[in-house]
């Protein structure tokens, strides 16, 4: 029908627009249901627990994500949660828990708890030094704070559209660096 054609055309327009907003290629952007679903797709696609790896995050990450990591921890995943100091994350505290088994550092680029903007470039340098990757939840900043996934060293990111992008709930973008698609992160759903 005509409405499906219009909807399809709009979807084809939106992906390049979001890609441009975060300095990615349209081929690095997928659609998903929410920011949290996108993060779970990354963690599941990396199969971190089976590889004996660990995930590093911090207590300024979104509460449902922290809950998810705590549930995964109960199921055997090595999860390391760095505690804030005066509502900021000290990179030295991150350095103390990241090691050669760290597969992913997961952060909220801007924390919904207090608006803290992570030192993402330093975090990505730390991660990449150890062969790990960086996931950034960018829902609190996409559309309000400049994001350059390449310059910031972000490997994966997700963002629902209902915050600063002025969209609806139930629709989100997932960024996966092109060279990591199907290798470091394997598809776990259609």
C-alpha positions in Angstrom: 0.0 0.0 0.0 1.0 3.6 -0.3 1.5 4.1 3.4 4.0 1.2 3.5 5.9 2.8 0.6 6.0 6.2 2.3 7.2 4.5 5.6 9.9 2.6 3.8 11.1 5.7 2.0 11.3 7.5 5.4 13.3 4.7 6.9 15.8 4.9 4.1 16.2 8.6 4.7 16.6 8.3 8.5 19.5 5.9 8.6 21.9 8.2 6.7 20.8 11.2 8.8 21.6 9.4 12.0 24.9 8.1 10.6 25.8 11.7 9.8 24.9 12.9 13.2 27.4 10.5 14.9 30.0 10.4 12.1 29.3 6.8 11.0 28.4 5.2 7.7 24.8 4.2 7.0 26.1 0.6 6.7 27.1 0.8 10.4 23.6 1.7 11.6 20.8 -0.7 12.3 17.4 -0.3 13.8 16.4 -1.8 17.1 13.6 -1.5 19.7 15.5 0.5 22.4 18.9 1.5 23.7 18.9 -1.4 26.2 18.0 -3.9 23.5 20.8 -2.6 21.4 23.3 -3.0 24.2 22.1 -6.5 24.9 22.5 -7.3 21.2 26.2 -6.3 21.5 26.8 -8.3 24.7 25.0 -11.4 23.3 26.7 -11.1 19.9 30.1 -10.9 21.5 29.4 -14.1 23.5 31.6 -12.7 26.3 30.8 -15.2 29.0 31.6 -18.2 26.8 35.0 -16.7 26.0 35.9 -16.3 29.6 36.0 -12.5 29.2 34.7 -9.8 31.4 32.7 -6.6 31.1 33.6 -3.3 32.8 31.0 -0.7 33.5 30.3 1.8 36.2 27.5 2.8 38.6 26.6 5.9 36.5 25.3 3.6 33.7 21.5 3.4 33.2 19.8 1.4 36.0 18.2 -1.3 33.7 21.6 -1.9 32.1 23.2 -2.3 35.5 20.4 -4.7 36.6 21.0 -6.7 33.4 24.8 -6.9 34.1 24.1 -8.0 37.7 21.8 -10.7 36.4 24.4 -11.9 34.0 26.9 -11.8 36.9 24.7 -14.1 38.9 24.8 -16.4 35.8 28.6 -16.4 35.8 29.7 -13.4 33.7 32.6 -11.6 35.2 31.2 -8.0 35.5 33.3 -5.3 37.1 31.3 -2.2 38.2 33.4 0.8 39.0 32.0 3.1 41.7 31.8 6.8 41.2 33.8 9.3 43.2 31.8 12.4 44.0 29.5 11.5 41.0 32.4 11.3 38.5 34.2 8.3 37.1 38.0 8.4 37.7 39.8 6.8 34.8 42.4 5.4 37.3 39.6 3.4 38.9 38.7 2.0 35.4 42.4 1.2 34.8 42.5 -0.9 37.9 39.8 -3.3 36.8 40.5 -3.5 33.0 42.8 -6.4 32.0 43.6 -8.7 29.1 40.3 -10.6 29.6 38.2 -7.4 29.3 36.1 -7.7 26.2 33.8 -4.7 26.6 33.7 -1.4 28.5 30.1 -0.3 28.6 29.2 3.3 29.6 26.4 5.8 29.2 28.3 8.6 27.4 26.2 11.1 29.4 24.8 9.6 32.6 21.1 9.8 33.2 21.9 9.9 36.9 23.5 13.3 37.0 24.5 14.4 33.4 28.1 13.3 33.8 29.9 13.3 30.5 32.5 10.5 30.4 36.0 11.0 29.2 35.2 8.6 26.4 38.4 9.1 24.5 40.5 8.1 27.5 38.2 5.1 28.1 38.5 4.0 24.5 42.3 4.3 24.6 42.3 2.2 27.7 40.0 -0.4 26.1 41.8 -0.6 22.9 45.2 -1.0 24.7 43.8 -4.2 26.2 42.1 -5.4 23.0 38.7 -4.6 24.4 35.9 -2.5 22.8 33.7 0.4 23.9 29.9 0.4 24.0 28.3 3.8 24.6 24.7 4.4 25.5 24.2 7.7 23.7 20.5 8.3 24.4 21.1 11.2 26.9 23.2 13.2 24.4 22.4 12.3 20.7 20.9 15.5 19.3 22.1 17.7 22.1 25.9 17.0 22.5 28.2 16.5 19.5 29.1 12.8 19.0 31.8 11.6 16.7 32.1 7.8 17.1 35.3 7.7 15.1 37.2 10.5 17.0 35.8 9.3 20.3 36.9 5.7 19.7 33.4 4.3 20.2 33.0 0.8 18.7 29.3 0.3 19.5 26.5 2.6 20.5 22.7 2.7 20.8 20.2 5.4 21.0 16.4 5.4 21.3 14.8 8.3 19.5 12.5 9.6 22.2 14.9 12.0 24.0 16.8 14.7 22.1 16.0 13.2 18.7 12.3 14.0 19.4 11.1 10.7 18.2 8.9 7.9 19.5 9.5 5.2 22.1 10.0 1.7 20.6 12.5 2.8 17.9 16.2 3.1 18.3 19.5 3.1 16.4 22.4 0.7 16.9 25.9 1.6 15.7 28.3 -1.2 15.1 31.7 -0.3 13.6 31.8 -1.9 10.2 34.9 -4.0 10.6 33.4 -5.6 13.8 30.1 -6.7 12.1 29.9 -10.5 11.9 33.3 -11.0 13.4 33.6 -9.5 16.9 29.8 -9.1 17.1 27.7 -11.9 15.5 24.0 -11.4 14.8 21.9 -13.0 17.5 18.5 -12.1 16.0 17.2 -11.1 12.7 
